[in-house]
Amino acid sequence: NAGVMQNPRHLVRRRGQEARLRCSPMKGHSHVYWYRQLPEEGLKFMVYLQKENIIDESGMPKERFSAEFPKEGPSILRIQQVVRGDSAAYFCASSPLPGTEAFFGQGTRLTVV
Amino acid sequence: DAKTTQPNSMESNEEEPVHLPCNHSTISGTDYIHWYRQLPSQGPEYVIHGLTSNVNNRMASLAIAEDRKSSTLILHRATLRDAAVYYCILSPISSGSARQLTFGSGTQLTVLP
């Protein structure tokens, strides 16, 4: 059973470009969570999704950020018009049920130049 | 959300036991106590969780105080690979709330050879 797969592992974008981060949850997991870790800081919750539904997006910045988890395919975290402050490690986690152990991916390290 | 307090850093010698403390004096009756760790440049990794009783698994033991206001993660024989940031996190089991992990600053464990 493969773990949570995130790609790409490293992503470099120029200011103003779009960044798309992908997360394939573990097999059988229908709950996905995105977290962001800024340099030298702890992880901060961004959004919680189930298949085709956003359950809680209380941690998402109000502009430029969006997330989806379609019926088929990976969950996508999309950042439009990236700025230098978006440079961070973005982690995805999945779980089979809410309130159970969450498994994290290796993260995508976004660098905005 | 109930908050946890952990020492910023701890040191241990290799092959000796390590006791990582966590205070959570405002814990509610439905909060589980979770421990995750994050190795350098990796995503967080689940270690153990419990509600009221002490718990053991292949990675560690969790000792929970009788009043649940504090807990201790016990690594029975520290290895160099246990060097990581350890996070103590409270998470409600309510099915009506989106499950999210609130990561604090954690305890940086250094294992000395």
Contacts between the chains, C-beta under 8 A, distances in Angstrom:
chain1	res1	chain2	res2	distance
A	4	B	43	7.7
A	31	B	99	7.5
A	33	B	99	7.7
A	33	B	100	6.6
A	33	B	101	7.7
A	35	B	101	7.7
A	35	B	103	7.6
A	42	B	87	7.5
A	42	B	103	4.2
A	42	B	104	5.9
A	42	B	105	5.5
A	42	B	106	6.7
A	43	B	38	8.0
A	43	B	44	6.7
A	43	B	101	7.5
A	43	B	103	4.2
A	44	B	103	7.3
A	45	B	100	4.3
A	45	B	101	6.8
A	45	B	102	6.9
A	48	B	98	4.5
A	48	B	99	6.9
A	48	B	100	6.1
A	55	B	98	4.9
A	56	B	98	3.5
A	56	B	100	6.7
A	59	B	100	7.5
A	91	B	43	4.9
A	91	B	44	7.1
A	93	B	43	7.6
A	93	B	44	7.7
A	93	B	101	7.9
A	95	B	99	7.2
A	98	B	95	6.5
A	98	B	98	6.9
A	98	B	99	4.2
A	99	B	32	7.5
A	99	B	91	7.0
A	99	B	92	7.6
A	99	B	93	4.9
A	99	B	94	7.8
A	99	B	95	6.9
A	99	B	99	5.1
A	101	B	46	4.9
A	101	B	49	7.1
A	102	B	46	6.8
A	102	B	99	7.7
A	102	B	101	6.6
A	103	B	46	6.9
A	104	B	43	3.5
A	104	B	44	4.8
A	104	B	45	6.9
A	105	B	43	5.4
A	106	B	42	6.4
A	106	B	43	5.3
A	107	B	42	7.7
A	107	B	43	5.1
